[in-house]
Structure formats: structure tokens, C-alpha cells
Amino acid sequence: MVYYTFKNALGITLGGYTGSQQYNGTRLSVSQLQPGDLVFWATAGVPYHVALYIGNNQYIHAPQPGQTVQVGTISGYFAPSFGVHVAF
């Protein structure tokens, strides 16, 4: 979802998987997120999920391949690990 959005809306080609997408900008803490930033969930420093921050503590993401894109809310239950600001 993130790859498709950046490519088609902005003409920016990010890496094709979560692991490489973390290197496409400036790393941020979750408290520094701004709309348009990438949000990552990681275990032991290895990201396993990425979403697009839309503001107001919310993000859009594809929960599993083939599922409909959904809006999620940042919470302690499924707290992201870090963000990345992609300059465009």
C-alpha cells in the first residue's frame, strides 16, 4: 500500500518491502510524526509492518496482503516503533 501510494500519487519509488522502506528518509520518534510520514512496527529493530500517518494519531495501512486498506489508531496495544519522513 505504501509503495503504491508514493509511486502513483507523488512519483516517488520507495523500496518494495518494509525492510528497505525504512531507509527512504529521516528517522523520527513516533511523537514527531506528521501527516505523510511512514510509520513502522518492528521487533528487535527489524520492521515487519509499515503504514502512512494521516494525523490525529491515525494511519492508513493494508493489514494483510489482499485485504482492504483501513484506518487504524495508534495505541499501546499495537504501538509503532518509529517513523520516517520522506522528503518530496
N, CA, C and O atoms as CSV, one atom per row, in Angstrom:
chain,resi,resn,atom,element,x,y,z
A,1,MET,N,N,0.817,-1.176,0.000
A,1,MET,CA,C,0.000,0.000,0.000
A,1,MET,C,C,0.873,1.257,0.000
A,1,MET,O,O,0.608,2.188,-0.761
A,2,VAL,N,N,1.903,1.297,0.837
A,2,VAL,CA,C,2.782,2.466,0.922
A,2,VAL,C,C,3.534,2.656,-0.397
A,2,VAL,O,O,3.598,3.770,-0.917
A,3,TYR,N,N,4.096,1.589,-0.933
A,3,TYR,CA,C,4.821,1.673,-2.205
A,3,TYR,C,C,3.915,2.234,-3.294
A,3,TYR,O,O,4.301,3.160,-4.007
A,4,TYR,N,N,2.723,1.685,-3.425
A,4,TYR,CA,C,1.769,2.095,-4.458
A,4,TYR,C,C,1.390,3.569,-4.300
A,4,TYR,O,O,1.351,4.306,-5.284
A,5,THR,N,N,1.115,3.997,-3.080
A,5,THR,CA,C,0.699,5.378,-2.817
A,5,THR,C,C,1.789,6.367,-3.200
A,5,THR,O,O,1.514,7.342,-3.898
A,6,PHE,N,N,3.006,6.138,-2.763
A,6,PHE,CA,C,4.089,7.065,-3.077
A,6,PHE,C,C,4.383,7.088,-4.577
A,6,PHE,O,O,4.622,8.153,-5.146
A,7,LYS,N,N,4.366,5.931,-5.210
A,7,LYS,CA,C,4.665,5.852,-6.643
A,7,LYS,C,C,3.602,6.555,-7.476
A,7,LYS,O,O,3.937,7.328,-8.374
A,8,ASN,N,N,2.341,6.303,-7.197
A,8,ASN,CA,C,1.264,6.825,-8.026
A,8,ASN,C,C,0.822,8.242,-7.673
A,8,ASN,O,O,0.387,8.987,-8.552
A,9,ALA,N,N,0.925,8.620,-6.416
A,9,ALA,CA,C,0.499,9.962,-6.017
A,9,ALA,C,C,1.621,10.993,-6.110
A,9,ALA,O,O,1.371,12.164,-6.392
A,10,LEU,N,N,2.861,10.554,-5.872
A,10,LEU,CA,C,3.974,11.502,-5.803
A,10,LEU,C,C,5.091,11.234,-6.804
A,10,LEU,O,O,5.988,12.061,-6.971
A,11,GLY,N,N,5.041,10.090,-7.466
A,11,GLY,CA,C,6.109,9.741,-8.401
A,11,GLY,C,C,7.400,9.343,-7.713
A,11,GLY,O,O,8.465,9.365,-8.330
A,12,ILE,N,N,7.317,8.977,-6.434
A,12,ILE,CA,C,8.494,8.567,-5.657
A,12,ILE,C,C,8.500,7.050,-5.548
A,12,ILE,O,O,7.514,6.450,-5.119
A,13,THR,N,N,9.611,6.428,-5.938
A,13,THR,CA,C,9.733,4.983,-5.836
A,13,THR,C,C,10.477,4.630,-4.555
A,13,THR,O,O,11.671,4.898,-4.417
A,14,LEU,N,N,9.755,4.031,-3.631
A,14,LEU,CA,C,10.350,3.534,-2.391
A,14,LEU,C,C,10.748,2.086,-2.609
A,14,LEU,O,O,10.366,1.481,-3.611
A,15,GLY,N,N,11.499,1.534,-1.693
A,15,GLY,CA,C,11.797,0.113,-1.762
A,15,GLY,C,C,10.503,-0.682,-1.762
A,15,GLY,O,O,9.486,-0.213,-1.251
A,16,GLY,N,N,10.528,-1.860,-2.321
A,16,GLY,CA,C,9.317,-2.645,-2.485
A,16,GLY,C,C,8.876,-3.431,-1.270
A,16,GLY,O,O,7.844,-4.100,-1.322
A,17,TYR,N,N,9.617,-3.376,-0.182
A,17,TYR,CA,C,9.204,-4.095,1.015
A,17,TYR,C,C,9.553,-3.273,2.254
A,17,TYR,O,O,10.365,-2.351,2.190
A,18,THR,N,N,8.942,-3.612,3.358
A,18,THR,CA,C,9.056,-2.848,4.603
A,18,THR,C,C,10.501,-2.625,5.029
A,18,THR,O,O,10.861,-1.525,5.446
A,19,GLY,N,N,11.329,-3.656,4.928
A,19,GLY,CA,C,12.714,-3.558,5.377
A,19,GLY,C,C,13.495,-2.468,4.670
A,19,GLY,O,O,14.289,-1.774,5.305
A,20,SER,N,N,13.293,-2.299,3.380
A,20,SER,CA,C,14.031,-1.270,2.644
A,20,SER,C,C,13.378,0.107,2.745
A,20,SER,O,O,14.065,1.119,2.603
A,21,GLN,N,N,12.087,0.167,2.984
A,21,GLN,CA,C,11.393,1.453,3.048
A,21,GLN,C,C,11.835,2.299,4.239
A,21,GLN,O,O,11.695,3.522,4.220
A,22,GLN,N,N,12.360,1.661,5.260
A,22,GLN,CA,C,12.801,2.409,6.442
A,22,GLN,C,C,13.995,3.319,6.151
A,22,GLN,O,O,14.299,4.208,6.947
A,23,TYR,N,N,14.675,3.110,5.022
A,23,TYR,CA,C,15.867,3.891,4.684
A,23,TYR,C,C,15.582,5.013,3.682
A,23,TYR,O,O,16.516,5.604,3.140
A,24,ASN,N,N,14.311,5.311,3.431
A,24,ASN,CA,C,13.947,6.303,2.417
A,24,ASN,C,C,13.720,7.700,2.972
A,24,ASN,O,O,13.019,8.499,2.349
A,25,GLY,N,N,14.282,8.007,4.102
A,25,GLY,CA,C,14.107,9.337,4.665
A,25,GLY,C,C,14.765,9.456,6.015
A,25,GLY,O,O,15.660,8.686,6.362
A,26,THR,N,N,14.308,10.429,6.769
A,26,THR,CA,C,14.844,10.742,8.083
A,26,THR,C,C,14.039,10.020,9.159
A,26,THR,O,O,12.815,10.135,9.220
A,27,ARG,N,N,14.737,9.285,9.994
A,27,ARG,CA,C,14.075,8.530,11.069
A,27,ARG,C,C,13.572,9.485,12.145
A,27,ARG,O,O,14.248,10.452,12.497
A,28,LEU,N,N,12.364,9.200,12.669
A,28,LEU,CA,C,11.716,10.035,13.679
A,28,LEU,C,C,11.193,9.184,14.824
A,28,LEU,O,O,10.990,7.979,14.675
A,29,SER,N,N,10.979,9.814,15.951
A,29,SER,CA,C,10.246,9.132,17.012
A,29,SER,C,C,8.759,9.224,16.669
A,29,SER,O,O,8.352,10.076,15.879
A,30,VAL,N,N,7.969,8.367,17.251
A,30,VAL,CA,C,6.529,8.347,16.987
A,30,VAL,C,C,5.902,9.691,17.371
A,30,VAL,O,O,4.959,10.136,16.716
A,31,SER,N,N,6.404,10.332,18.404
A,31,SER,CA,C,5.847,11.624,18.840
A,31,SER,C,C,6.104,12.750,17.833
A,31,SER,O,O,5.455,13.793,17.912
A,32,GLN,N,N,7.022,12.566,16.901
A,32,GLN,CA,C,7.353,13.585,15.902
A,32,GLN,C,C,6.603,13.413,14.578
A,32,GLN,O,O,6.795,14.211,13.661
A,33,LEU,N,N,5.765,12.401,14.461
A,33,LEU,CA,C,5.098,12.114,13.195
A,33,LEU,C,C,4.240,13.275,12.704
A,33,LEU,O,O,3.559,13.948,13.478
A,34,GLN,N,N,4.296,13.482,11.398
A,34,GLN,CA,C,3.454,14.467,10.711
A,34,GLN,C,C,2.710,13.734,9.601
A,34,GLN,O,O,3.192,12.709,9.119
A,35,PRO,N,N,1.545,14.233,9.182
A,35,PRO,CA,C,0.839,13.583,8.077
A,35,PRO,C,C,1.758,13.375,6.867
A,35,PRO,O,O,2.495,14.277,6.468
A,36,GLY,N,N,1.697,12.187,6.302
A,36,GLY,CA,C,2.532,11.823,5.165
A,36,GLY,C,C,3.765,11.025,5.541
A,36,GLY,O,O,4.417,10.455,4.666
A,37,ASP,N,N,4.101,10.972,6.820
A,37,ASP,CA,C,5.256,10.194,7.268
A,37,ASP,C,C,4.920,8.705,7.283
A,37,ASP,O,O,3.760,8.313,7.411
A,38,LEU,N,N,5.949,7.896,7.151
A,38,LEU,CA,C,5.796,6.452,7.258
A,38,LEU,C,C,5.861,6.057,8.731
A,38,LEU,O,O,6.616,6.648,9.502
A,39,VAL,N,N,5.081,5.071,9.115
A,39,VAL,CA,C,5.050,4.566,10.491
A,39,VAL,C,C,5.443,3.093,10.440
A,39,VAL,O,O,4.890,2.328,9.650
A,40,PHE,N,N,6.400,2.694,11.283
A,40,PHE,CA,C,6.907,1.319,11.270
A,40,PHE,C,C,6.699,0.632,12.609
A,40,PHE,O,O,6.816,1.243,13.671
A,41,TRP,N,N,6.389,-0.656,12.529
A,41,TRP,CA,C,6.351,-1.542,13.684
A,41,TRP,C,C,7.511,-2.509,13.506
A,41,TRP,O,O,7.722,-3.037,12.414
A,42,ALA,N,N,8.267,-2.741,14.581
A,42,ALA,CA,C,9.475,-3.559,14.469
A,42,ALA,C,C,9.637,-4.447,15.696
A,42,ALA,O,O,9.164,-4.135,16.788
A,43,THR,N,N,10.316,-5.555,15.476
A,43,THR,CA,C,10.725,-6.446,16.554
A,43,THR,C,C,12.240,-6.546,16.484
A,43,THR,O,O,12.799,-6.893,15.444
A,44,ALA,N,N,12.904,-6.240,17.597
A,44,ALA,CA,C,14.367,-6.275,17.670
A,44,ALA,C,C,14.996,-5.447,16.549
A,44,ALA,O,O,16.017,-5.831,15.979
A,45,GLY,N,N,14.374,-4.309,16.241
A,45,GLY,CA,C,14.924,-3.402,15.231
A,45,GLY,C,C,14.631,-3.775,13.795
A,45,GLY,O,O,15.061,-3.065,12.885
A,46,VAL,N,N,13.917,-4.856,13.556
A,46,VAL,CA,C,13.599,-5.305,12.196
A,46,VAL,C,C,12.124,-5.013,11.919
A,46,VAL,O,O,11.252,-5.643,12.518
A,47,PRO,N,N,11.831,-4.063,11.016
A,47,PRO,CA,C,10.430,-3.719,10.749
A,47,PRO,C,C,9.660,-4.860,10.078
A,47,PRO,O,O,10.176,-5.553,9.201
A,48,TYR,N,N,8.419,-5.031,10.516
A,48,TYR,CA,C,7.560,-6.068,9.931
A,48,TYR,C,C,6.250,-5.492,9.388
A,48,TYR,O,O,5.483,-6.207,8.742
A,49,HIS,N,N,5.985,-4.200,9.647
A,49,HIS,CA,C,4.753,-3.580,9.144
A,49,HIS,C,C,4.999,-2.092,8.950
A,49,HIS,O,O,5.715,-1.469,9.734
A,50,VAL,N,N,4.399,-1.517,7.894
A,50,VAL,CA,C,4.524,-0.090,7.621
A,50,VAL,C,C,3.155,0.460,7.269
A,50,VAL,O,O,2.325,-0.235,6.683
A,51,ALA,N,N,2.926,1.725,7.633
A,51,ALA,CA,C,1.672,2.408,7.343
A,51,ALA,C,C,1.984,3.863,7.010
A,51,ALA,O,O,3.126,4.307,7.128
A,52,LEU,N,N,0.972,4.587,6.600
A,52,LEU,CA,C,1.108,6.006,6.263
A,52,LEU,C,C,0.346,6.820,7.298
A,52,LEU,O,O,-0.867,6.671,7.448
A,53,TYR,N,N,1.066,7.685,8.011
A,53,TYR,CA,C,0.452,8.503,9.059
A,53,TYR,C,C,-0.419,9.578,8.422
A,53,TYR,O,O,0.018,10.255,7.492
A,54,ILE,N,N,-1.654,9.745,8.915
A,54,ILE,CA,C,-2.564,10.741,8.347
A,54,ILE,C,C,-2.925,11.846,9.335
A,54,ILE,O,O,-3.722,12.727,9.011
A,55,GLY,N,N,-2.359,11.811,10.512
A,55,GLY,CA,C,-2.620,12.839,11.518
A,55,GLY,C,C,-3.613,12.369,12.575
A,55,GLY,O,O,-4.249,11.325,12.433
A,56,ASN,N,N,-3.731,13.157,13.631
A,56,ASN,CA,C,-4.663,12.863,14.724
A,56,ASN,C,C,-4.511,11.450,15.281
A,56,ASN,O,O,-5.496,10.796,15.624
A,57,ASN,N,N,-3.263,10.990,15.366
A,57,ASN,CA,C,-2.957,9.668,15.924
A,57,ASN,C,C,-3.495,8.519,15.066
A,57,ASN,O,O,-3.697,7.414,15.569
A,58,GLN,N,N,-3.730,8.776,13.760
A,58,GLN,CA,C,-4.268,7.758,12.877
A,58,GLN,C,C,-3.339,7.499,11.700
A,58,GLN,O,O,-2.525,8.343,11.328
A,59,TYR,N,N,-3.483,6.313,11.125
A,59,TYR,CA,C,-2.689,5.896,9.973
A,59,TYR,C,C,-3.566,5.058,9.050
A,59,TYR,O,O,-4.601,4.534,9.462
A,60,ILE,N,N,-3.133,4.940,7.788
A,60,ILE,CA,C,-3.796,4.021,6.871
A,60,ILE,C,C,-2.812,2.907,6.545
A,60,ILE,O,O,-1.606,3.127,6.434
A,61,HIS,N,N,-3.364,1.697,6.395
A,61,HIS,CA,C,-2.498,0.551,6.134
A,61,HIS,C,C,-3.306,-0.591,5.534
A,61,HIS,O,O,-4.534,-0.614,5.607
A,62,ALA,N,N,-2.597,-1.521,4.950
A,62,ALA,CA,C,-3.190,-2.774,4.486
A,62,ALA,C,C,-2.811,-3.825,5.526
A,62,ALA,O,O,-1.656,-4.246,5.580
A,63,PRO,N,N,-3.761,-4.253,6.348
A,63,PRO,CA,C,-3.433,-5.164,7.450
A,63,PRO,C,C,-2.744,-6.446,7.004
A,63,PRO,O,O,-1.828,-6.914,7.679
A,64,GLN,N,N,-3.163,-7.020,5.889
A,64,GLN,CA,C,-2.566,-8.238,5.343
A,64,GLN,C,C,-2.625,-8.123,3.822
A,64,GLN,O,O,-3.530,-7.474,3.298
A,65,PRO,N,N,-1.698,-8.727,3.109
A,65,PRO,CA,C,-1.783,-8.683,1.648
A,65,PRO,C,C,-3.162,-9.145,1.162
A,65,PRO,O,O,-3.682,-10.172,1.599
A,66,GLY,N,N,-3.729,-8.368,0.260
A,66,GLY,CA,C,-5.031,-8.703,-0.298
A,66,GLY,C,C,-6.211,-8.139,0.470
A,66,GLY,O,O,-7.340,-8.196,-0.019
A,67,GLN,N,N,-5.982,-7.589,1.676
A,67,GLN,CA,C,-7.076,-7.003,2.442
A,67,GLN,C,C,-7.280,-5.548,2.054
A,67,GLN,O,O,-6.379,-4.908,1.512
A,68,THR,N,N,-8.451,-5.041,2.331
A,68,THR,CA,C,-8.796,-3.658,2.055
A,68,THR,C,C,-7.994,-2.720,2.950
A,68,THR,O,O,-7.756,-3.013,4.122
A,69,VAL,N,N,-7.584,-1.595,2.387
A,69,VAL,CA,C,-6.876,-0.578,3.164
A,69,VAL,C,C,-7.811,-0.061,4.251
A,69,VAL,O,O,-8.992,0.185,4.009
A,70,GLN,N,N,-7.258,0.101,5.461
A,70,GLN,CA,C,-8.051,0.504,6.615
A,70,GLN,C,C,-7.390,1.662,7.350
A,70,GLN,O,O,-6.191,1.901,7.208
A,71,VAL,N,N,-8.181,2.370,8.129
A,71,VAL,CA,C,-7.673,3.405,9.028
A,71,VAL,C,C,-7.485,2.763,10.389
A,71,VAL,O,O,-8.371,2.071,10.891
A,72,GLY,N,N,-6.313,3.001,10.988
A,72,GLY,CA,C,-6.025,2.499,12.323
A,72,GLY,C,C,-5.668,3.649,13.248
A,72,GLY,O,O,-5.358,4.750,12.792
A,73,THR,N,N,-5.713,3.397,14.526
A,73,THR,CA,C,-5.356,4.398,15.534
A,73,THR,C,C,-4.155,3.894,16.319
A,73,THR,O,O,-4.121,2.744,16.756
A,74,ILE,N,N,-3.176,4.763,16.493
A,74,ILE,CA,C,-2.002,4.403,17.293
A,74,ILE,C,C,-2.456,4.179,18.730
A,74,ILE,O,O,-3.126,5.025,19.322
A,75,SER,N,N,-2.083,3.029,19.282
A,75,SER,CA,C,-2.468,2.692,20.643
A,75,SER,C,C,-1.341,1.922,21.317
A,75,SER,O,O,-0.399,1.477,20.662
A,76,GLY,N,N,-1.446,1.774,22.604
A,76,GLY,CA,C,-0.462,1.000,23.352
A,76,GLY,C,C,-0.506,-0.474,23.000
A,76,GLY,O,O,0.497,-1.176,23.130
A,77,TYR,N,N,-1.664,-0.951,22.553
A,77,TYR,CA,C,-1.813,-2.360,22.190
A,77,TYR,C,C,-1.001,-2.711,20.955
A,77,TYR,O,O,-0.358,-3.760,20.912
A,78,PHE,N,N,-1.024,-1.831,19.934
A,78,PHE,CA,C,-0.284,-2.058,18.690
A,78,PHE,C,C,0.536,-0.801,18.406
A,78,PHE,O,O,0.330,-0.130,17.395
A,79,ALA,N,N,1.464,-0.491,19.309
A,79,ALA,CA,C,2.236,0.751,19.225
A,79,ALA,C,C,3.351,0.639,18.193
A,79,ALA,O,O,4.095,-0.341,18.189
A,80,PRO,N,N,3.475,1.642,17.310
A,80,PRO,CA,C,4.579,1.639,16.341
A,80,PRO,C,C,5.911,1.887,17.035
A,80,PRO,O,O,5.966,2.396,18.154
A,81,SER,N,N,6.972,1.518,16.347
A,81,SER,CA,C,8.316,1.633,16.904
A,81,SER,C,C,8.999,2.940,16.533
A,81,SER,O,O,9.712,3.522,17.351
A,82,PHE,N,N,8.784,3.413,15.286
A,82,PHE,CA,C,9.412,4.645,14.822
A,82,PHE,C,C,8.719,5.125,13.549
A,82,PHE,O,O,7.875,4.430,12.983
A,83,GLY,N,N,9.091,6.314,13.116
A,83,GLY,CA,C,8.578,6.860,11.865
A,83,GLY,C,C,9.718,7.251,10.956
A,83,GLY,O,O,10.874,7.285,11.376
A,84,VAL,N,N,9.393,7.549,9.699
A,84,VAL,CA,C,10.352,8.046,8.717
A,84,VAL,C,C,9.689,9.142,7.912
A,84,VAL,O,O,8.589,8.969,7.387
A,85,HIS,N,N,10.369,10.274,7.819
A,85,HIS,CA,C,9.884,11.373,6.992
A,85,HIS,C,C,10.561,11.270,5.631
A,85,HIS,O,O,11.787,11.329,5.539
A,86,VAL,N,N,9.763,11.115,4.571
A,86,VAL,CA,C,10.279,11.035,3.204
A,86,VAL,C,C,10.146,12.431,2.607
A,86,VAL,O,O,9.046,12.977,2.525
A,87,ALA,N,N,11.275,13.004,2.189
A,87,ALA,CA,C,11.254,14.339,1.575
A,87,ALA,C,C,10.749,14.218,0.139
A,87,ALA,O,O,11.217,13.371,-0.621
A,88,PHE,N,N,9.797,15.065,-0.225
A,88,PHE,CA,C,9.298,15.093,-1.592
A,88,PHE,C,C,8.993,16.490,-2.029
A,88,PHE,O,O,8.559,16.702,-3.162
